[in-house]
Amino acid sequence: MNAEYVLKRFLLFLAVIVVAVSINFIIPRLRDTNPIKERLYQLAAQGGVNVGKMEEMIEVWEKKFGLDQPLWKQYINYWNDVIRLDFGKTIADFTPVINEIMRSAPWTIGMLSVATVIAFVVGTVFGALLAWPKTGNFVKIFVPFLMTLSAIPYYLLGIVMIYTFAIYWPILPTSGAYGFGVRPEWSIEMVLSVISHAIMPAGSIVLTSIGFWGLGMRGMMITTMGEDYMKFAEYKGLKENRIFLSYGVRNAMLPQVTGLAISLGTILAGSVLVEVIFAYPGLGNLLYTAISSNDYFLMQGIMIFVIVSLGFALFVVDLLYPLIDPRINLQEQQS
Amino acid sequence: MTNFALSVENLKVYYHTSGGPVKAVEGVSFNLSKGEKLGLVGESGSGKSTIALALMRSHKPPAIIEEGSINLGQTNLLDLSEENMRKTRLSGISMIPQGAMNSLNPVARIRKQVVDALSDHSFKFKKAERETFLRELMESVELDPKVLNLFPHELSGGMKQRVCIAISISLKPQVIIADEPTSALDVIVQRQVIETLSKVQEELGAACVLIGHDMGLMAQFADKIGIMYAGKLVEIGSVNDIFKNPTHPYTRLLIESLPDTKGKRPLIGIPGLPPSLLNLAPGCSFCLRIEKENRKEIPWVEISKDHFIQKCDICSDYGKVKTKK
């Protein structure tokens, strides 16, 4: 890997973010309505008062929000805020949006990245085994059964799990990220509490996405097994395990890794429904609250956060890919 | 027992399909002494590659070896356990694959691909010894030892095929099978690769089975030529016998169909199509091609020393007049 490659990828990463953040700026302004006017008239109508000096009020508020300035200036101000991570304040209680995001993001990142990685590993291994002719019958019968779970939406499975493990056999907590009586600090009690709270939301995601990874891997593995290098590996008299892992899985995995990166990147958007169902205090839940209470600043902040994190995840994958597939770097040098 | 390096007796390989067995290899027998080179020639679907797979015991269902024996020295490969067969591959009998371009693992360096094969045959080297071994191996196929540190996509087609040859001979097998080793290469590289193969094979003293349909290449490389037709070996003899005195009608037509280098003449093909191997009737398959029929068992006849043909009473004179013309 050379510096030029890294630089190219980094510039691409920046470009993606600039475009995405700009779109985030443009879309609300494409509407020809005046948000402040709308809001004030709405308030006035609710209050049933006929306000005389409406125009003056609008002007004052516009000045306060910087909306009286020309569009290009607004754009610059907007970038100025984004760079300082100042996404404004939430409408609900005027805490800075960035604080809300920073409070929720760790829960989402923790729970969902573990769930995604588990689903990826298990699904990939099962998928590879399914394609391998010498796999035992147990896997060949059990795994397709497991894969039918991927046809069930994870939020439905979540509800079924709540019924089963929290109501029918009350062994797992239904909501939150840790128990009420536990103090959030580094202790065994806290760790156990966090794990037990994460089992169900993570479990519903793992169970429903194993099939996705498994089917993808199975297809890739079948294609790989038809390759000449697999035949030659057999002629070389290699051990079965080595052919399977170093020659088969190693090659069949490459597209899976891209898939993993994309899903790790989109994690921050959270699995909204799962977090809502399990009242998990993550980004998904925050986004849900923001949407349901029309909290534009919060929504916009979360969006930018998600865009940047997805772009960053892809950037990291771009850097890692030449290590996984040596052919990538070379093509870059030739072009 | 004999002291042939490889002796195949009455080998039958069938592909079992829902429509019945496809008799891809039907009673093939041949012997190879140490250092002897056999060229197996035949049109597509005549069972050449199936023989190669069966010799390596790498055939996959629905292919099944129905009958026969494959003797490597004194051991019948068909009696070996799966694990012993694995160990015999490469150390006793090795195969140079058909698709040179894609036969190397794209994500591993050449060194690892050679070392993998050594370590799975329980070869333990000290590091310095291993490097010497690898360097000599690469030099024996006329490659720069630096190639060891490269990935397959950094090599040309000819280099890749040389790496495959190097891997195939790394454990000094008694028998090397080369299934169209040059099919993906251009003519000049083909010749160089075949010369390399010839050289390393002679150094090893290994018997070699070269499969292909390039008669010119065969004439240059092989000592003996076997002609496959519809799953059967119809004629086998020394290169001289086959080219000077082709006796089976199919061989005759095959050799006639080669372009003449001395004067211009229209190219001649072989009339008809090979019969379907699915539920093939016993008897002479070549008769079916020229719309005749002979259901009798076709005997092996030695027409001169070490030159055998499957002699069918009905079709054996077919096309002979044309030859004389």
Boltz contact constraints between the chains, C-beta under 6 A:
constraints:
  - contact:
      token1: [A, 227]
      token2: [B, 102]
      max_distance: 6.0
  - contact:
      token1: [A, 228]
      token2: [B, 97]
      max_distance: 6.0
  - contact:
      token1: [A, 228]
      token2: [B, 99]
      max_distance: 6.0
  - contact:
      token1: [A, 228]
      token2: [B, 102]
      max_distance: 6.0
  - contact:
      token1: [A, 228]
      token2: [B, 103]
      max_distance: 6.0
  - contact:
      token1: [A, 229]
      token2: [B, 103]
      max_distance: 6.0
  - contact:
      token1: [A, 229]
      token2: [B, 104]
      max_distance: 6.0
  - contact:
      token1: [A, 229]
      token2: [B, 105]
      max_distance: 6.0
  - contact:
      token1: [A, 232]
      token2: [B, 97]
      max_distance: 6.0
  - contact:
      token1: [A, 232]
      token2: [B, 103]
      max_distance: 6.0
  - contact:
      token1: [A, 234]
      token2: [B, 58]
      max_distance: 6.0
  - contact:
      token1: [A, 235]
      token2: [B, 56]
      max_distance: 6.0
  - contact:
      token1: [A, 235]
      token2: [B, 89]
      max_distance: 6.0
  - contact:
      token1: [A, 235]
      token2: [B, 95]
      max_distance: 6.0
  - contact:
      token1: [A, 236]
      token2: [B, 90]
      max_distance: 6.0
  - contact:
      token1: [A, 236]
      token2: [B, 117]
      max_distance: 6.0
  - contact:
      token1: [A, 237]
      token2: [B, 86]
      max_distance: 6.0
  - contact:
      token1: [A, 237]
      token2: [B, 89]
      max_distance: 6.0
  - contact:
      token1: [A, 237]
      token2: [B, 90]
      max_distance: 6.0
  - contact:
      token1: [A, 238]
      token2: [B, 116]
      max_distance: 6.0
  - contact:
      token1: [A, 238]
      token2: [B, 120]
      max_distance: 6.0
  - contact:
      token1: [A, 239]
      token2: [B, 120]
      max_distance: 6.0
  - contact:
      token1: [A, 247]
      token2: [B, 105]
      max_distance: 6.0
  - contact:
      token1: [A, 250]
      token2: [B, 107]
      max_distance: 6.0
  - contact:
      token1: [A, 326]
      token2: [B, 151]
      max_distance: 6.0
  - contact:
      token1: [A, 327]
      token2: [B, 153]
      max_distance: 6.0
